[in-house]
């Protein structure tokens, strides 16, 4: 009897720890986004505002802390892969300092077998953070990419003076064009302007307007292309930037060829959240898809429901990613709290969708 129990336990543990096979053929493809919360290296970049993230800086950002951060980010990505049975096909990321930190991340032992390739451009952001895209070359065939700058060429009435507009710097928007299972995809990764001081709604609306206009051009240029817009929008899916300027719709039946389906809108109303502030949960880490990916003909890739609750999106969290006690109990377990390094993961939970035939 003891021998039987022993071998049962061994078999169970082997199943839990079985490595995810990055190249295993699958009819489903995971497309996600993760705000990595200030993934900075320890080197001084004279053209970036990285002083706080240096060994002698405010955060005492040492090599030990940096390696811990890389390990934590890779652990979350690996845990998502274990949950889904495969690594993400594409994973958009934000709050990264440069390409080097992504190279260090994808080489972490927890995720190295995914063989993630990198798309990244340096942005003019005043904080020195960029967006990027990781993709599996066995599932996503890269064609080309573009870094789309933020401009004020719009009918939106901005609260910022023209003088301030001239010196305004923020993250560029990344567009990556490629193929998944033979079908054209345009993936947009954004980190729209901050909500600091309760401001920036007009700037985020402009960012959404830029994405929408570019996506419409891609749809005209490549008829039938599937479009995915993802990022830390610093807005909920109910806010003007997403609902009006990006034409995000809650119900699939409302979506026409000029709209985007916003799967996290209904989830927000159900109480889901990817980030918390002053006791209130929001979903700023959004993924939207165009009508072609929502209503693909039979046999074509389309967004799929992810569980029994009828949701088309996932806010991914596990107990180790959650603050266990104190003032921020239940919040995402972040890297710093009140200026102190606490060794957590991110102040955002990652989100993803599933597409398949």
N, C-alpha and C positions, 0 to 999 in steps of 0.2 A: 504493500500500500504506500509506504514512504517513498519507494523508488518511483512508483507511478506519479505521485504528487511532484516529486523532484523534476522528472522529465516534463511534466505539464508546465511547471513554472519556467523551465528553460525554454520551452517552445514559445510560451507567451512572451518572455523577454526578447527572444530572437525576433518575434514578429514586430514588437514595439521598436526595436533598434535597427530593423532592416533598413539599409540605406536606400533612399529614393533614387530610382534610376532616371537620370536626367533625359536620357534618349529614348525612354520607353514610348512607343507609338500610342497616341491617345486621340480619341475623337473630340475631346474637350481641350480648350486652351484657356489658361488663366491669364487675365490681363489686370494688372493692379497698380496701385500707387502707394508710396510710403514717404512721409516727411521724416527725414532722418535726424532732425533737431540738431543743427549745428555740428555737422561732421566736418571738422577742421583738422588739418595736419598740424604739426608742431613747428613748422618753419615760417619765418617771417617773409611775407610777400609784400614788397614795397608798394605795389599798386592796389592792394586790397586792405580793407579795414579789419585786419585779423589780430590786432594787438591783444585783445582779451584772451585769445586762444594761442598763447605762447607760453613756454615754461615760466617766464618771468612776468607774465601778464596777470590780469585780474583773476582769471580762472585757474592759474597755475597749471596750464594745460601741458602736462608732461607726456612723455612717450608711453608711460604705463597707463595713464588715463585714456590716451588715444587708442592703444591696443585693446583696452577693455571695451571702449565704445565700438570698435570694429567687430569684436567678438559678439557683443550684444546685438548689433544690427544683423549680423550673419545668423545668429541664433533664431531671431524672429523669422527671417526669410526661410531658413531651414525648417522651422516648425510649421510654417504655412505649407511648405512642400510636403511634409509628412502628413499633414491634414488632408491635402488634396490628392496625394499620390503622385505628384509631379511638381517640379519647379515651375514658377511663372514662365509663360512664353515671353511676355514683356512686363517689365516693372519700371514705372516712372518713379523718380525720386526727386526730392527737393532739399534745400538747406545743406548743400554740399559746397565745399570751398573750391574744388578744382577736380581735374581728371585724376590726379594722383590718389586722392582718397577713394575714388571709385575703383581704381586699379588695386589698391590695398584691400578694399572690401571684397571684390569678386575673387580674390586669391585666398580668402579665409577658408580654412579646411572644411568648415560646415557647408559651404556652398560651392567650392571650387569645381566639383564634378559637374555643375550645371554649365560650365564653360561660357559664362555670361560675357557678351561683348558690350562695348560701351559707345554711346553717342553723347557727346558733351561739347558745349561751346562756352567760352568765358563770357560772362555778362557784365554790364557796367554797374550792377547793383551796389549801392553805397555800403551795405553790410558785407559785401564780398561773398554772397552765396548765390549758387546757380541751381538750375534744374538739370536733370540728365535722364537717360533711358538705358536700362540694361535689357538685353535680349538674348534668347537662346538661338544660336545660328542653325540648329537642327529643326527649329519650328518657325522662325521668323527670318525671311530672306530680305536683307537690307537692300534698298534701292538708292535712296538719297535722303538728305535731311536739310533743314534750314533753321537758322536762328532768327526769329521774327522780333524786331525791336518794338518797344512801346512808343507810340506817337500821340500827339494831341490833335491830329487832323480829324475832327469829329464835330457833329452838331450838338454834342453834349455840352451843357453849361458847367464849366469847371470852377470850383471855388478857389483854385490856385491862380495867382496872377501870371501873366505872360512871362514876366521876369523870372518867377520861380519855376515855371514850366520849362524854361530854357535850360535850367540847371538840374532838372529832375532826373534821377537815375533809378531804375528798378530792374528786375529780372527780365531778360528776354524770354519769349515763348518758344519752346522747342517743337518742331514738327519733324516727324520721322515717317518716311514713306517706305513701305515694304510689303511683302506678301506672307500670308499665313495660309498654308494648305492651298496654294495657288491663287488665292484671292487677294485683291488690292486692299491695303489698309493705310490710312493716314492716322498717326497717333500724335496727339498734341499733349505736351506736358507744360503746365503753367504753375507759377507761384505768384498770385496776384497781390497787389499792394496791401500793406498792413492796415489793420483796424486801430492802431495805436491812437489813443485820444478820441476814439469813436468817429474817426474821420476816414476818408478814402473811398467812400461809396461810389463817387463819380469816377475815380480812377479804376476801381474794379469793374465798373460797368464798361469803361473804355477798353479794358483788357479783354473782357468777354466779347465786345464788339469786334475787336481785332481778330480774335480766334474765329468768330462766326464768319466774318468776311473772307478770311483765308480758307476756311473749310469749304465755303460755298464755291470758291474758285477751284479748289481741288476736285469737288464733285462735278463741276462743269468740264474740267480737263480730263478726268478719268471717270466716265459714266459707270455707275454701279459700285464705286469705291466705298468701302466700309470706313466710317470715321469714328474714332474714339477720342474724347476730350477728357483729360484727367488733370488733377492737381490740387494743391492747397489753394483754394479760391478765396480764403479768408471771408467767405460768405456762405450762408446756408443756401440750399437749393430753392428756398422760397424768396430769396432776396432778388432785387431787380437785375443784378448782373447776370444771374443764372436763369431766372424765369422770363425776363424780357429781352435782354440783349443777346443771350445765347439761345433763346427760344426753348428753354427746357420745360417739358411737359411731364406731368405726373402719371397720367394714364396712357397706356399704349394706344388705346382707341382714339386719343386726341392728336396723336403725332402724324403730321403729314410730311411731305418731302422737304419742306422748309424748316422743320422743327428738329429738336433733339429730344430723345427720351431720357428722363432724369430719374433713374431707378432709386436714388437715395432720398428723393423727396417724400415718397410715401413712408419710407423707413424712419425719417426724421419725425414724422407725425406719430409713428408707433412708439417713439421713445428711444430709438437708437442714437448713438453719438460716437464721434471719433475724437472729440476734444472737449474738455470741460473748462469753464471759466466762471468763477463766483457762483458755483452750484448749479450752473445751467449747462446742459449738454448741447452741442452743435455737431453738424457734419459739414466740416469745411473741406474734407478730403473726398472730393467728388469725382465721379466718372459718369459721363454722358455719352450716348451713342446716337448716330443718325438713324433715320427711318430705314435705310437700306440694311443696317445691321439688326434692327428690331424686327422687320418684316421680310426677311430674306425668303425667297421662294424655297419650296421643298428641295432639300439637298444642298442648300447654301448655308454658309456659316451665319449664325444668328445668336443674339444674347439669350441665355437660358435662365430659367428660374433655378435658384440655388438650394432650395429646401422645401419643406412642407408648409412653410408660412407664406409662400407665394412671392417672396422677395426675389428681385433680380440682382441684388448686390449683397456683399458681405462686409461687415465691419469686423475685422479679425482681432480677437483678444484672447489671451490665456492668463491664468492666475499670476504667472511670473511677470507679466507685463503691467500689472495693476498695483498701485500703491496700497499697502495693506493696513496702514493705520495713520493716525495723526489728522491734521487739518485737511489733507488732500486724499483721505481714504476713498478708494474707489476710482480715483483719477488715473490716467495713464502714468506709469512709473517712469519718470523722466531722468535726464542725466544730471541736472542741477536743480536744487530747490532752495530758494531764498539765498542764492549766491554760493551755496555749498555743493560740492560734488557728492552725489549720493549713489552713483554707479548704476543708474537705471537705463532705460532704453530710449524712449522718445515721449514727448508730450502729446503725440498723436498716435492713434491706432491706425494701422494700414487698412486699406479698403481694396476690394477687387470684384471683378465680374467674371463670369464664365461664358465663353462662346463655343459653339459646337454645331454639329449638323443634326 
